Amino acid sequence: MPTQTHTFVAVAFVENLSLKEISAAFPEARGGAHERRLTRAEGGEVFLYPFGVVVFRDVPREGREAELARLHAARPGLTTQVVREDFTVREEEGASIQLTGGALTVDRLTPERAAIVAQTVAQSAAMEYYERIVEDLFARTGNLVSRLETRGTVPLRVRPLHRFIGEAISTRNEVLSVLHLLDKPDAVWDDPAMDRIYEDLRGEFDLADRYQALESKLRGVQESLELVLDVARDRRLVLLEVAIVLLIVMELLLSLVRLG
């Protein structure tokens, strides 16, 4: 069998996708609790994941656009701002499993192995989306901390800070919700070759290190925001105490005026 080259293309959306929405858009798709999978009559496969990623295997551009149009029709308002990532797998009879030059070589690309590749590429694309969000949160938090460092004060209004903290916590929860997807799939335990593929791909995409970096940054953002919020509250309390003292002084002055 001549060498075959397979291309996996992942498209990650801002929004998550419920399995119900996926099933409505692709009724012919089949799968488990964490994904849906379909084989196209024109050739190629489509993998859909609830964390907002669609992966295409050997689907040309026009085919990808057609399948994404189906998804947009079933999910109105789905953003057009996406993250794309692609990966190449070479299938060569008798070859040993190895990862070289950013491409995976296997002796056979079975449906189970294709699913492992698709899931890992999907996780990497989703991680890149979260990395962009967290980087923005990190930069905005840095601006607040810089203001505190240079001016020694923060804005009196705490409601925007509350919203910002809520946004950071929500993002952290979303990232944590993807954690179980980084666990080793059950199918890998029964196939040493699939286990090798899975570990090689995780290393190629740096999934574990990238996740830890995300979690660390989010924890830093949350702690910094809580510090800024405490400073803002302390400042408001000081101003409140000053206002109370001024009211007491005014009351005393008025009393003296009346007595005079």
C-alpha positions in Angstrom: 0.0 0.0 0.0 1.5 3.4 -1.0 1.9 6.0 1.6 -1.3 8.0 2.3 -1.4 11.4 3.8 -4.3 12.4 6.0 -5.1 16.0 7.0 -6.9 16.9 10.2 -8.3 20.5 10.4 -9.8 21.8 13.6 -12.1 24.8 13.9 -12.7 26.1 17.4 -15.6 28.5 18.2 -16.0 30.9 21.0 -19.2 29.2 22.0 -19.7 25.7 23.4 -21.9 23.3 21.5 -24.4 21.1 23.2 -24.7 17.5 22.0 -28.4 18.2 21.4 -27.5 21.1 19.0 -24.9 18.9 17.3 -27.4 16.1 16.8 -30.0 18.5 15.4 -27.5 19.8 12.8 -26.0 16.4 12.0 -28.7 13.7 12.6 -26.6 11.1 10.9 -23.7 11.6 13.4 -23.0 8.9 15.9 -20.8 8.9 19.0 -20.5 8.7 22.8 -21.0 11.1 25.7 -18.3 13.6 24.7 -18.4 13.8 20.9 -20.3 13.1 17.6 -18.7 11.6 14.5 -20.0 11.2 10.9 -18.6 9.9 7.7 -19.4 12.1 4.7 -20.8 10.5 1.5 -18.3 12.6 -0.5 -15.4 11.3 1.6 -13.7 12.2 4.8 -15.0 12.4 8.4 -16.3 15.1 10.7 -15.8 15.0 14.5 -17.8 17.4 16.7 -17.1 18.2 20.3 -19.3 20.0 22.9 -16.4 22.3 23.9 -16.9 24.1 20.6 -14.6 22.4 18.2 -15.2 20.7 14.8 -12.4 18.5 13.3 -12.4 17.5 9.7 -10.4 14.5 8.4 -9.6 14.5 4.7 -12.4 17.0 3.9 -11.6 19.6 1.2 -12.2 23.3 1.8 -15.6 23.4 0.0 -16.7 20.4 2.0 -15.6 22.0 5.3 -17.5 25.1 4.4 -20.6 23.1 3.6 -20.6 21.3 6.9 -19.9 24.5 8.9 -22.9 26.1 7.1 -25.1 23.3 8.4 -23.8 24.0 11.9 -24.4 27.7 11.6 -28.0 27.0 10.4 -28.7 24.9 13.4 -26.9 27.2 15.8 -27.9 30.8 14.9 -25.6 33.5 16.2 -22.6 31.2 16.2 -19.5 33.5 16.0 -17.5 33.7 12.8 -14.3 34.4 14.8 -12.6 31.0 15.1 -9.3 29.4 15.8 -8.0 27.0 13.2 -5.4 24.3 13.6 -4.3 21.5 11.3 -2.2 18.3 11.6 -0.9 15.7 9.2 -0.8 11.9 9.6 1.1 9.7 7.2 -0.1 6.1 6.8 2.6 3.8 5.6 2.3 0.0 5.8 5.0 -1.6 8.0 6.1 1.8 9.4 6.8 2.2 13.1 4.7 4.8 14.9 6.7 8.0 15.2 6.3 11.7 15.3 8.8 13.7 13.2 8.7 17.1 11.6 5.4 17.9 13.2 3.7 14.9 11.5 2.6 11.5 12.8 3.5 8.3 10.9 1.5 5.2 11.6 1.3 1.8 10.0 -2.5 1.9 9.9 -4.9 4.7 10.6 -7.8 2.8 12.1 -11.1 4.6 13.1 -10.0 4.4 16.7 -6.7 6.0 16.0 -8.3 8.6 13.9 -10.6 9.5 16.8 -7.6 9.9 19.1 -5.8 12.2 16.6 -9.0 14.3 16.1 -9.6 14.6 19.8 -6.1 15.8 20.6 -6.1 18.3 17.7 -9.5 19.6 19.0 -8.1 20.0 22.5 -5.2 22.0 21.2 -7.4 24.3 19.2 -9.7 24.8 22.2 -6.6 25.5 24.4 -5.4 28.2 22.0 -8.8 29.9 22.2 -8.6 29.9 26.0 -5.0 31.1 25.9 -6.1 34.2 23.9 -8.8 35.0 26.5 -6.6 34.5 29.5 -3.8 36.6 27.9 -6.3 39.4 27.6 -7.5 39.0 31.2 -3.9 39.0 32.3 -3.1 42.2 30.4 -6.2 44.0 31.8 -5.3 42.9 35.3 -1.7 44.1 34.8 -3.1 47.6 34.0 -5.1 47.7 37.2 -2.1 46.6 39.3 0.2 49.1 37.5 -2.2 51.9 38.4 -2.2 50.8 42.0 1.6 50.7 42.0 2.1 54.2 40.4 -0.8 56.1 41.9 -1.3 54.1 45.1 -5.0 54.1 44.5 -7.8 52.4 42.6 -11.1 53.5 41.2 -13.8 54.0 43.9 -16.4 52.1 41.9 -16.2 48.4 42.7 -19.0 47.1 40.5 -16.7 47.0 37.4 -14.2 45.1 39.5 -16.9 42.7 40.6 -17.8 42.0 37.0 -14.1 41.6 36.0 -13.6 39.1 38.9 -16.8 37.2 37.7 -15.4 37.1 34.2 -12.1 35.7 35.4 -13.8 33.0 37.6 -16.1 32.1 34.8 -13.2 31.6 32.4 -11.3 29.6 35.0 -14.4 27.3 35.4 -14.6 26.8 31.7 -10.9 25.8 31.5 -11.4 23.4 34.5 -14.4 21.9 32.8 -12.1 20.8 29.9 -9.8 19.0 32.4 -11.6 15.7 32.1 -11.1 15.8 28.4 -7.4 15.6 29.0 -7.7 12.3 30.8 -6.5 9.3 28.9 -9.4 7.9 26.8 -10.6 4.4 27.7 -9.7 3.0 24.2 -6.1 3.8 24.8 -5.7 1.5 27.7 -6.3 -1.6 25.6 -4.0 -0.8 22.7 -0.3 0.0 23.3 0.0 1.5 19.9 -2.8 3.9 20.6 -1.3 4.8 23.9 2.0 5.6 22.1 0.0 7.8 19.6 -1.8 9.6 22.4 1.3 10.3 24.4 3.2 11.5 21.4 0.4 13.9 20.4 0.0 15.2 23.9 3.7 16.0 23.9 3.6 17.5 20.4 0.8 19.9 21.4 2.2 20.5 24.9 -1.4 20.0 26.3 -0.4 19.4 29.9 2.1 22.3 30.2 -0.3 24.7 28.4 -3.1 23.7 30.7 -0.9 24.3 33.8 0.2 27.7 32.5 -3.4 28.7 31.9 -4.5 27.6 35.4 -1.5 29.5 36.9 -2.3 32.7 35.0 -6.0 32.5 35.9 -5.1 32.0 39.6 -2.8 35.0 39.4 -5.5 37.1 37.8 -8.0 36.2 40.4 -5.7 36.8 43.3 -4.6 40.2 41.9 -8.2 41.3 41.4 -9.2 40.3 44.9 -6.2 42.4 46.2 -7.3 45.4 44.1 -10.9 44.9 45.3 -9.8 44.9 48.9 -7.9 48.2 48.4 -10.9 49.7 46.8 -13.1 48.7 49.7 -10.6 50.0 52.2 -10.6 53.3 50.4 -14.3 53.5 50.4 -14.4 52.8 54.1 -11.9 55.5 54.8 -13.9 58.0 52.8 -17.0 56.9 54.6 -15.3 57.4 58.0 -14.1 60.9 56.9 -17.7 61.8 55.8 -19.1 60.7 59.2 -16.4 62.7 61.0 -17.3 65.8 58.9 -21.0 65.3 59.6 -20.3 65.2 63.3 -18.1 68.3 63.1 -20.8 70.1 61.2 -23.4 69.1 63.7 -21.2 70.4 66.6 -20.7 73.7 64.7 -24.4 74.1 64.1 -25.0 73.4 67.8 -22.5 76.1 68.8 -24.1 78.6 66.4 -27.5 78.0 67.9 -26.1 78.4 71.4 -24.4 81.6 70.4 
